Amino acid sequence: MKAFDDKAKQKLYQRLSGILAPEQIHVNEKMSAHTTFRVGGEADIFVEIRTAAQLRNAVATLGAEGFCEPGKDYFILGNGSNVLVSDSGIRGIVLHLSKEYGKIAPDGASHLVCEAGASLAAIAQKACECGLTGFEFAAGIPGSLGGAIVMNAGAYDGEMRHVVERVRLMAPDGTITEKNTEEMHFSYRHSILKEEPLIVVDARIALSPGSRQDIRAKMEELAARRREKQPLEYPSAGSTFKRPAGHFAAKLIDDAGLRGYSVGGAQVSEKHCGFVVNRGGATAADIYTLIAQVQERVAQSSRVSIEPEVILLGFGEKG
């Protein structure tokens, strides 16, 4: 992304201060505080977005006066649960969809309308309170709705494409479009947002009436399975690698003899080989190097290529 020198950062700060509260705009913000890996250097400008109107105004401002090319030079961040930010940070602007931009409201008898910053856990809880079933699979995914739609997040045989009925999207020029499930081009860890520079504004979630007691029991059952099988005690980005066709990444990694393999403070989890974790004191470089070495060793061992599921930010940039 585009780098900003100190003069440009100050000018952009002043410009954004005209549409946002000063406390929502941070210069040289450490990304380690905003990612679940708990690593990452500074972002040039970090902006907290609290409403759809603020998102539209911020995007319009960034496109004005040559600050950014439309759809470029800024990154939309949700809960930071599926990203790895380099130790040198992010050159450019991060628009963080904060918890305030996370309203969840019932819409009719079996639907919820959720803003992009809403956490999946909060949506699952609201669905349970409303006696709506179908979202239990997502209760333990540590992300926000916007990011989950971008990558068609899923777990335990459920995916976002199974529950998302329509999505409102913002283009770089601020116009709002609405797409249904088919138009979102959902596939394994993919959506139209991987193809076009669109931003999730909100989504309508279609669920089914159910027993609150049964819904709660299902959520608790899945939570117990996660605690048993996943290394939740360490910072991570969740499942690190995509599932290659016909294989399971965790098994390929285990078969390559990499269970517990470490680079600095980063480790292939001993509990679940599909997770790379920060055992303490890891740098982004440790994690990045470990991911690359796992890919190489698995390719040598099984002749299968595995790809990272996490988004890599700032690697190869100067600044």
Solvent accessible surface area in square Angstrom, and as a share of the most:
residue,aa,sasa,rsa
1,M,81,0.36
2,K,84,0.36
3,A,59,0.46
4,F,11,0.05
5,D,95,0.49
6,D,109,0.57
7,K,173,0.73
8,A,30,0.23
9,K,21,0.09
10,Q,93,0.41
11,K,108,0.46
12,L,0,0.00
13,Y,59,0.23
14,Q,112,0.50
15,R,90,0.33
16,L,0,0.00
17,S,37,0.24
18,G,67,0.64
19,I,57,0.29
20,L,10,0.05
21,A,33,0.26
22,P,77,0.49
23,E,110,0.49
24,Q,3,0.01
25,I,7,0.03
26,H,59,0.26
27,V,59,0.34
28,N,62,0.32
29,E,39,0.18
30,K,128,0.54
31,M,0,0.00
32,S,35,0.23
33,A,72,0.55
34,H,37,0.17
35,T,1,0.01
36,T,28,0.16
37,F,0,0.00
38,R,133,0.48
39,V,7,0.04
40,G,13,0.13
41,G,12,0.12
42,E,70,0.31
43,A,0,0.00
44,D,2,0.01
45,I,0,0.00
46,F,0,0.00
47,V,0,0.00
48,E,30,0.14
49,I,0,0.00
50,R,78,0.28
51,T,53,0.31
52,A,26,0.20
53,A,54,0.42
54,Q,37,0.17
55,L,0,0.00
56,R,91,0.33
57,N,68,0.35
58,A,0,0.00
59,V,3,0.02
60,A,57,0.45
61,T,8,0.05
62,L,0,0.00
63,G,40,0.38
64,A,33,0.25
65,E,109,0.49
66,G,55,0.53
67,F,11,0.05
68,C,7,0.04
69,E,100,0.45
70,P,100,0.63
71,G,22,0.22
72,K,118,0.50
73,D,17,0.09
74,Y,25,0.10
75,F,40,0.17
76,I,48,0.24
77,L,3,0.01
78,G,15,0.15
79,N,69,0.35
80,G,4,0.04
81,S,17,0.11
82,N,25,0.13
83,V,7,0.04
84,L,0,0.00
85,V,0,0.00
86,S,6,0.04
87,D,71,0.37
88,S,53,0.34
89,G,0,0.00
90,I,2,0.01
91,R,23,0.09
92,G,0,0.00
93,I,0,0.00
94,V,0,0.00
95,L,0,0.00
96,H,30,0.13
97,L,7,0.04
98,S,8,0.05
99,K,180,0.76
100,E,99,0.44
101,Y,1,0.00
102,G,16,0.16
103,K,129,0.55
104,I,37,0.19
105,A,50,0.39
106,P,78,0.49
107,D,49,0.25
108,G,65,0.62
109,A,96,0.74
110,S,25,0.16
111,H,32,0.14
112,L,0,0.00
113,V,39,0.23
114,C,0,0.00
115,E,36,0.16
116,A,0,0.00
117,G,7,0.07
118,A,3,0.03
119,S,43,0.28
120,L,0,0.00
121,A,52,0.40
122,A,42,0.33
123,I,0,0.00
124,A,2,0.01
125,Q,66,0.29
126,K,58,0.24
127,A,1,0.01
128,C,7,0.04
129,E,88,0.40
130,C,44,0.26
131,G,8,0.08
132,L,7,0.03
133,T,44,0.26
134,G,36,0.34
135,F,2,0.01
136,E,17,0.07
137,F,16,0.06
138,A,0,0.00
139,A,21,0.16
140,G,33,0.32
141,I,29,0.15
142,P,72,0.45
143,G,9,0.09
144,S,8,0.05
145,L,0,0.00
146,G,6,0.06
147,G,37,0.35
148,A,5,0.04
149,I,0,0.00
150,V,40,0.23
151,M,23,0.10
152,N,0,0.00
153,A,6,0.04
154,G,14,0.14
155,A,25,0.19
156,Y,65,0.25
157,D,146,0.76
158,G,9,0.08
159,E,28,0.12
160,M,0,0.00
161,R,103,0.38
162,H,98,0.44
163,V,8,0.05
164,V,3,0.02
165,E,64,0.29
166,R,41,0.15
167,V,0,0.00
168,R,78,0.28
169,L,0,0.00
170,M,0,0.00
171,A,18,0.14
172,P,29,0.18
173,D,109,0.56
174,G,9,0.09
175,T,74,0.43
176,I,55,0.28
177,T,62,0.36
178,E,104,0.47
179,K,44,0.19
180,N,72,0.37
181,T,46,0.26
182,E,151,0.68
183,E,81,0.36
184,M,0,0.00
185,H,92,0.41
186,F,28,0.12
187,S,54,0.35
188,Y,68,0.26
189,R,34,0.12
190,H,55,0.24
191,S,0,0.00
192,I,6,0.03
193,L,20,0.10
194,K,98,0.42
195,E,91,0.41
196,E,77,0.35
197,P,81,0.51
198,L,28,0.14
199,I,12,0.06
200,V,5,0.03
201,V,3,0.02
202,D,11,0.06
203,A,0,0.00
204,R,58,0.21
205,I,0,0.00
206,A,33,0.26
207,L,16,0.08
208,S,58,0.37
209,P,103,0.65
210,G,34,0.32
211,S,53,0.34
212,R,145,0.53
213,Q,148,0.66
214,D,94,0.49
215,I,5,0.03
216,R,84,0.31
217,A,55,0.43
218,K,85,0.36
219,M,22,0.10
220,E,101,0.45
221,E,84,0.38
222,L,3,0.02
223,A,35,0.27
224,A,45,0.35
225,R,86,0.31
226,R,14,0.05
227,R,147,0.54
228,E,123,0.55
229,K,105,0.45
230,Q,36,0.16
231,P,4,0.03
232,L,100,0.50
233,E,109,0.49
234,Y,70,0.26
235,P,48,0.30
236,S,16,0.11
237,A,6,0.04
238,G,16,0.15
239,S,46,0.30
240,T,0,0.00
241,F,6,0.03
242,K,63,0.27
243,R,122,0.44
244,P,18,0.11
245,A,101,0.79
246,G,82,0.79
247,H,74,0.33
248,F,142,0.59
249,A,10,0.08
250,A,27,0.21
251,K,125,0.53
252,L,14,0.07
253,I,1,0.00
254,D,52,0.27
255,D,89,0.46
256,A,16,0.12
257,G,58,0.56
258,L,0,0.00
259,R,112,0.41
260,G,19,0.18
261,Y,71,0.27
262,S,54,0.35
263,V,31,0.18
264,G,65,0.63
265,G,15,0.14
266,A,0,0.00
267,Q,16,0.07
268,V,1,0.00
269,S,3,0.02
270,E,105,0.47
271,K,88,0.37
272,H,56,0.25
273,C,3,0.02
274,G,4,0.04
275,F,12,0.05
276,V,0,0.00
277,V,1,0.00
278,N,10,0.05
279,R,109,0.40
280,G,53,0.51
281,G,74,0.71
282,A,10,0.08
283,T,60,0.35
284,A,0,0.00
285,A,52,0.40
286,D,26,0.14
287,I,0,0.00
288,Y,87,0.33
289,T,51,0.30
290,L,0,0.00
291,I,5,0.02
292,A,48,0.37
293,Q,58,0.26
294,V,0,0.00
295,Q,55,0.25
296,E,102,0.46
297,R,89,0.33
298,V,0,0.00
299,A,43,0.33
300,Q,123,0.55
301,S,65,0.42
302,S,39,0.25
303,R,224,0.82
304,V,24,0.14
305,S,87,0.56
306,I,2,0.01
307,E,97,0.43
308,P,33,0.21
309,E,22,0.10
310,V,8,0.05
311,I,55,0.28
312,L,67,0.33
313,L,20,0.10
314,G,9,0.09
315,F,57,0.24
316,G,85,0.82
317,E,50,0.22
318,K,181,0.77
319,G,84,0.81
